């Protein structure tokens, strides 16, 4: 099993942030069917903050990056 390195994690998170923005309305529409129609906006807002913080995670371990991202999403969504 190959290890996941920092660059791979940062690239994946950047792609996730772009996907959340791109599909914000679709996620909101899906959430509207059973919830309060805020999921797309919340995820886009959280991943926007993640995207803006990625440069600050260069050189950290993949685990440390994922922990920091989890806290960023938790505090902004």
N, C-alpha and C positions, 0 to 999 in steps of 0.2 A: 504494500500500500504506500503510495507516494504522499509525502507531506504537502500540506498546503502552505504556501509562503505568503508573506505580507503583501507583495505586489498582486497576487491572485485575489486575495481577499478585498483589497482596495478596488481592483477592477470590477469585481463582482458587485460590490456595494454601489459603485458608480453606475453600473448598468441597472441595478435595482432602482436607484433613485430616478433615473431617466424613465424607466418603465412605469413607476408610480405616477410620475407627472403625465406621461403619455396616456395612461389608462385611468386617470383620476375620475373622469365622468362615468366611465363604465363601472368602476368599483362603487361609486355613489349610487348609480342606478340599481345595481344588484342589491345593495344594502337597503335601498328604499322599499324593496319588496317585502322585507322581513324586519327591518330595523328603522333607524332614525335618519337614514340617508346622509351620514357624515363620514363614512369609512374612507371614501376616495380622498376627500379633503384632508382628513386626519393623516392618512398615510403619505400623501404628497407633502404635507407640511413637515412631518417627521423626517422624511427622507431628503427634503430640501436642506434641513439642518444637518443631516448626516453628510450630504454631498459637500456642504460648505466646510465641514470639519475634517474631511479626508486627508488633506495635505498635512495636517497636524499629527497624523498617525503613522507617517512614514518612519520606518525603522523599528516599529513596535512589533511584538509577536502577533500572530494571527488571533490568538486567544484574547490578548489585551485589546486589540482593535474591536473584536466582536463584543466584548464586555462594554467598552466605551460607547459603541453604537447602540447597544441595547439600552443603556442609560439615557442616551440622547433621545431615542424614540420614546422611551417611557416618560421622560419629562416634557416632551413636546406634543404628545398625542393625547 
